[in-house]
Amino acid sequence: MAHAPSNVQNPVSEEAFTADRQRMFGGFVSATTITSVAMVILLVLMKVFLL
């Protein structure tokens, strides 16, 4: 049975894997923070204009 060729040239080191996960988590935290701030601003504007 033949196996499909792999696109990975070299095995990923543990340090590279950890750095990649930290970078992804940092992006997630940034996106969550920006979204939360935008929602608070939107709610404040709705309160101002609807009262």
C-alpha positions as CSV (number, residue, x, y, z in Angstrom):
1,M,0.0,0.0,0.0
2,A,1.5,3.4,-1.0
3,H,1.4,6.4,1.2
4,A,0.8,9.9,0.0
5,P,3.9,12.1,0.0
6,S,4.3,14.5,2.9
7,N,4.7,18.2,2.5
8,V,6.7,18.5,5.6
9,Q,10.4,18.6,4.8
10,N,11.9,18.5,8.4
11,P,10.3,17.4,11.7
12,V,9.1,20.4,13.7
13,S,11.2,21.0,16.9
14,E,9.5,21.4,20.2
15,E,10.7,25.0,20.5
16,A,9.2,25.9,17.1
17,F,5.9,24.2,18.0
18,T,5.8,26.1,21.3
19,A,6.6,29.4,19.6
20,D,3.9,28.8,17.0
21,R,1.3,28.1,19.7
22,Q,2.3,31.2,21.7
23,R,2.0,33.3,18.5
24,M,-1.5,31.9,17.8
25,F,-2.6,32.5,21.4
26,G,-1.3,36.1,21.3
27,G,-3.4,36.6,18.1
28,F,-6.4,35.1,19.8
29,V,-6.0,37.4,22.8
30,S,-5.6,40.4,20.6
31,A,-8.7,39.6,18.6
32,T,-10.7,39.0,21.7
33,T,-9.6,42.2,23.3
34,I,-10.3,44.3,20.2
35,T,-13.8,42.7,19.8
36,S,-14.6,43.3,23.5
37,V,-13.6,47.0,23.3
38,A,-15.6,47.4,20.1
39,M,-18.7,45.8,21.7
40,V,-18.4,48.1,24.7
41,I,-18.1,51.2,22.5
42,L,-21.1,50.0,20.5
43,L,-23.2,49.5,23.6
44,V,-22.2,52.9,24.9
45,L,-23.1,54.6,21.6
46,M,-26.5,52.7,21.5
47,K,-27.2,54.0,25.1
48,V,-26.3,57.6,24.2
49,F,-28.4,57.7,21.0
50,L,-31.4,55.7,22.2
51,L,-32.0,57.7,25.3
